């Protein structure tokens, strides 16, 4: 009997060691993957602040960093999304062809499938569809998904307005009305800074200020933004 109990005890110990070893390996991979991820993410944030194209060496290094992060944690939606964004910078810089960038869609779809409630993933997917694939109808649908899940997020507002302003002449009357509504919401809340920046970067001050001026009798927004954005168009 003691031999049986001892054998069972040894088996339990072996199983416990195996489970702990597995958890340690998973934790190690997660930690190592994050060490690759954050420097790559930092590079993308710097590129977004600059008006210049990224240096070829920076692009290559960021590509290698995020590839290592994805290799260690292939089901992490943040890593997949960053990989897609770096690919778009490579496309923008001429490293990837228009045919090659199409494969990016799979990264977005995987990231969304892994985290379906993430508004930023839908907004970034919309930007990819509009800017690199010129699929505005599909992009607009993804923007609606993003807004439904996180209209309060600055990333969603920035992508929404960026796409709308870049394809302004292609929008329907209903879509333009939706853009103006989001501008009003942006100026009325915590997204005023992102809204103003998007308008100025796109050179849309005259369009937006004309609209707000016509609505000044029914909204308080005109008084709030006319000095900071619309002083030249009053």
C-alpha positions in Angstrom: 0.0 0.0 0.0 2.8 2.4 0.9 4.4 1.7 -2.5 1.2 2.6 -4.3 0.8 5.9 -2.2 4.4 6.7 -2.8 4.0 6.1 -6.5 0.9 8.3 -6.7 2.7 11.0 -4.8 5.6 10.9 -7.2 3.2 11.2 -10.1 1.5 14.2 -8.5 4.9 15.8 -8.0 5.9 15.2 -11.6 2.6 16.6 -12.9 3.0 19.7 -10.6 6.5 20.3 -11.8 5.4 20.0 -15.4 2.5 22.4 -14.8 4.8 24.9 -13.1 7.4 24.6 -15.8 4.7 25.3 -18.4 3.5 28.4 -16.6 7.1 29.6 -16.2 7.7 29.1 -19.9 4.5 31.0 -20.8 5.4 33.8 -18.5 8.9 34.0 -19.9 7.6 34.1 -23.5 5.1 36.8 -22.6 7.8 38.9 -20.9 10.3 38.5 -23.7 7.6 39.3 -26.3 6.8 42.6 -24.5 10.5 43.5 -24.6 10.3 43.2 -28.4 6.9 44.9 -28.7 7.4 48.2 -26.8 10.5 49.4 -28.7 8.6 48.7 -32.0 5.6 50.5 -30.7 7.7 53.5 -29.7 9.1 53.8 -33.2 5.6 53.8 -34.7 4.6 56.6 -32.3 7.6 58.6 -33.4 6.9 58.1 -37.1 3.3 59.3 -36.5 4.6 62.5 -35.0 7.0 63.2 -37.9 6.4 64.6 -41.4 9.3 62.6 -42.8 9.3 59.0 -43.9 11.0 56.5 -41.5 14.6 55.7 -42.1 15.1 52.3 -43.8 17.1 51.0 -40.8 14.3 52.0 -38.4 11.8 50.2 -40.6 13.8 47.1 -40.7 14.5 47.1 -37.0 10.9 47.6 -36.1 9.8 44.9 -38.5 12.2 42.4 -36.9 11.1 43.4 -33.3 7.4 42.9 -34.0 8.1 39.7 -35.9 9.8 38.3 -32.8 6.9 39.4 -30.5 4.4 37.7 -32.8 6.6 34.6 -33.0 6.5 34.3 -29.2 2.8 35.2 -28.8 1.1 34.6 -32.1 -2.4 35.2 -30.6 -1.7 38.5 -29.0 -4.0 41.1 -30.9 -1.8 44.0 -29.9 1.2 42.5 -31.6 -0.8 41.6 -34.7 -2.1 45.1 -35.0 1.3 46.6 -34.6 2.7 44.3 -37.2 0.0 45.5 -39.6 0.7 49.1 -38.9 4.5 48.7 -39.4 3.7 47.0 -42.8 1.7 50.0 -43.8 4.6 52.3 -43.0 6.7 50.0 -45.2 4.2 50.3 -47.9 4.1 54.1 -47.5 7.9 54.1 -47.7 7.9 52.0 -50.9 9.3 48.9 -49.3 6.1 46.9 -49.8 4.2 46.9 -53.1 0.4 47.4 -53.4 0.1 43.7 -54.0 2.1 42.8 -50.9 0.2 45.1 -48.6 -3.1 43.3 -49.3 -2.0 40.5 -47.0 -2.3 43.0 -44.1 -6.0 42.4 -44.1 -5.5 39.0 -42.5 -3.6 40.6 -39.6 -6.5 43.0 -38.9 -9.1 40.2 -39.1 -7.1 38.0 -36.8 -6.6 40.8 -34.2 -10.4 41.6 -34.3 -11.3 37.9 -34.0 -9.1 37.7 -30.9 -10.5 40.9 -29.4 -13.8 41.7 -31.0 -14.7 44.5 -28.6 -11.5 46.5 -29.3 -12.5 49.8 -31.1 -9.0 50.7 -32.1 -8.6 47.6 -34.2 -11.7 48.4 -36.2 -10.5 52.0 -36.7 -7.1 51.0 -37.8 -8.6 48.4 -40.1 -10.8 51.1 -41.6 -7.8 53.2 -42.3 -6.1 50.4 -44.0 -9.1 49.6 -46.2 -9.5 53.3 -47.2 -6.0 54.4 -47.7 -4.2 51.3 -49.1 -7.2 49.5 -50.7 -9.5 52.4 -51.6 -12.5 50.3 -50.3 -14.4 53.2 -48.9 -17.7 51.4 -48.3 -15.9 48.7 -46.3 -13.9 51.2 -44.5 -17.0 53.2 -43.5 -18.6 50.0 -42.1 -15.5 49.4 -39.9 -15.6 53.0 -38.7 -19.2 52.4 -37.6 -18.1 49.3 -35.7 -15.3 51.4 -34.1 -17.6 54.2 -33.1 -20.2 51.8 -31.7 -17.6 50.3 -29.4 -15.5 53.4 -28.5 -16.6 56.7 -29.9 -15.0 58.4 -26.9 -11.5 57.2 -27.8 -9.1 59.7 -29.4 -7.7 57.0 -31.8 -11.2 56.4 -33.1 -12.0 60.1 -33.6 -8.6 60.7 -35.3 -9.1 57.8 -37.8 -12.7 58.7 -38.4 -12.0 62.3 -39.3 -8.8 61.5 -41.2 -10.6 59.0 -43.5 -13.6 61.3 -43.9 -11.5 64.4 -44.8 -9.2 62.5 -47.2 -12.2 61.1 -49.1 -14.5 64.0 -48.6 -15.7 64.3 -52.2 -16.5 60.6 -52.2 -18.9 60.8 -49.2 -22.6 60.9 -49.5 -24.7 63.7 -47.9 -25.6 61.3 -45.1 -22.0 60.4 -44.4 -21.0 64.1 -44.4 -23.8 64.7 -41.9 -22.3 62.0 -39.7 -18.9 63.6 -39.9 -20.3 66.9 -38.8 -22.1 65.2 -36.0 -18.8 63.7 -34.8 -17.1 67.0 -35.1 -19.7 68.6 -32.8 -19.4 65.7 -30.3 -15.6 66.1 -30.4 -15.6 69.8 -29.7 -18.2 69.4 -27.0 -16.1 66.9 -25.0 -12.7 65.6 -24.2 -11.8 65.0 -27.9 -11.6 68.7 -28.8 -7.8 68.6 -29.3 -7.9 65.6 -31.6 -10.8 67.1 -33.5 -9.0 70.4 -34.0 -5.8 68.7 -35.1 -7.5 66.5 -37.6 -9.3 69.5 -39.1 -6.2 71.6 -39.4 -4.0 68.7 -40.8 -6.6 68.1 -43.6 -7.0 71.8 -44.3 -10.8 71.5 -43.7 -11.2 74.6 -41.5 -13.2 76.5 -44.1 -15.8 73.7 -44.6 -16.1 73.0 -40.8 -16.2 76.6 -39.8 -18.9 77.4 -42.3 -21.0 74.6 -40.9 -20.5 75.7 -37.3 -21.2 79.3 -38.1 -24.5 78.4 -39.7 -25.4 76.5 -36.6 -24.2 79.1 -34.1 -27.8 80.0 -33.1 -28.5 76.4 -32.1 -25.3 75.3 -30.5 -22.7 76.7 -28.1 -19.9 75.2 -30.1 -19.3 78.2 -32.3 -18.2 80.4 -29.4 -16.0 77.6 -28.2 -14.0 77.0 -31.4 -14.2 80.2 -33.5 -11.1 81.8 -31.9 -8.9 78.7 -32.0 -10.0 77.2 -35.3 -12.2 79.6 -37.3 -10.8 83.1 -36.8 -9.7 83.3 -40.4 -13.1 82.2 -41.8 -15.5 84.3 -39.8 
